[in-house]
Amino acid sequence: MQKKKVVLTFPYKLINQPITYHLIKDYDLKVNILRARINPREEGRLMIEIGGEEKSLEKGMNYLKELGVEVQSLAQDIRWLDEKCTHCTVCIPICPTEAIILDRNQMIVSFDKDKCIGCGLCVPACPYKAVEILF
Amino acid sequence: MPKTIREINEKIKRGEAVVVTAEEIIDIAEEKGVKKAAQEVDVVTTATFGPMCSSGAYLNIGHSKPRIKLGGGRAYLNDVPVYTGFAAVDILIGANALPDDDPRNKIHPGEFSYGGGHVIEELVAGKDLKLTATAYGTDCYPRKKLETWINIKDLNETVLFNPRNAYQNYNVAVNLSDRVIYTYMGILKPKLGNANYCSAGQLSPLLNDPYYKTIGIGTRIFLGGGVGYVAWQGTQHNPTAPRTPNGVPRAGAGTLAVMGDLKKMSPEWLKGTTMTGYGTTLTVGIGIPIPILDEEILTYTTVKDEDIYAQVIDYSLAYPEFEPGSLGEVSYRELKSGRILVQGKEVPTGSLSSYARAKEIADILKNWIKRDKFLLTEPVQSLPSADSGLTFKPLKERPLE
């Protein structure tokens, strides 16, 4: 079983296609939708966690690419700006997935991209704009 | 044998002073005992790095040719309004100031992405700022309009002047209501979803000198990465707040007004700050040395997070309505553990004040003193203390008719 978090970008012509359905039904993949939107350029964007057998996952990804869906890792859409973080810790109780980690001995904050689901709750909570979600 | 500040300064000049941080002194005193520690240690450095709304700066921008009198006119730095009530070319910018066209909280919660605090950070960072001004014109100051870039290096006096900083203890903010609230203590989730505090606790300057026995008017301090001074007691200074038997206030008490030369400061220690739904502010780095003159003063500096208590206040009703009442008292040790108990519920905690950065400041100041780059000062005058009877008064409103 493999899992990854990706951002899918759909061109205008694919906006009405039930692509998530096909990923689940035809490729036996588990899809957890984290965020979805259609932006003003009329592109669809979908932030998902996708998991399944290695082979199925590979086939599913190929299916997306052949359709013309752009796939990129979620990590590219989320930026933790270490130089802006003051390690105040006000974001710690806000993060629902413990992606923002506090070393309580040193009181130093760090960020675990793998745990981040891109919910964006930390963005308005940070007084120093140390997190950017480009989604 | 008590020491004097002059004796400590002589040791600093000889490179012999023993300087430790307010965190380090705890173990030293435990290990050696108070008597020996007081003999051996000369200075304890304290620090804090948190949002301090009552911060601002005054600048003398120099006279233009022909001259303009900004006093009584209007002026802006990067579209953020500055106060022009002082003479021709002295302007004052406050951390909370916002551009006239900022939507504020019209769509709640407002973003408040840029304001006076950010202008001060950019000025200190050496960035060019856009100055625009209009004036009414006089015979001696004929000009009515000014638009120019300015840079800190070309200005005359550039002084950080903060009427209230370094609060001695502060509230722990929670939200008992069933909606999210946006406060100067951060975003508070409904039904006790989180608890935010704002103090460096055992490292915080006035918690290590609870009766202001060494910190007073004229005390030289680390301010925003440079050197500053305590100018006065801060606004809302409330030395008569309730205290624990060790003298430590159990709620917000003393405050400091501080000032220093912005040209010597650094954007690392003066940060423009955004509180969503509330406004902009400035996060200020302050470090204050405490001369260990005797055992009593040393004992105060050994205060630990578990000995410092703060009041848990509901920011959905009690705070905005100015109602008395605390939901309970918690120690900074509990706050830093990540969870506190409020009304029987475990509430996760977050801090607005950075302990990690405060520790860095305490270390920097320690090194300055050790390397003879920073001498201690005798206060010119003491701050009003617990015996002064001074209290923090509410506004008495009187009808106009």
Interface residues (C-beta under 8 A of the other chain):
Chain A: T86 H87 C88 T89 V90 C91 I92 P93 I94 L102 R104 Q106 M107 I108 V109 P124 A125 P127 Y128 K129
Chain B: F49 G50 P51 P109 E111 S113 G186 I187 K189 G193 N194 A195 N196 K271 T273 T274 M275 T276 G277 T281 T283 K336 S337 G338 V347 P348 T349 G350 S351 L352 S353 S354 Y355 A356 R357 K359
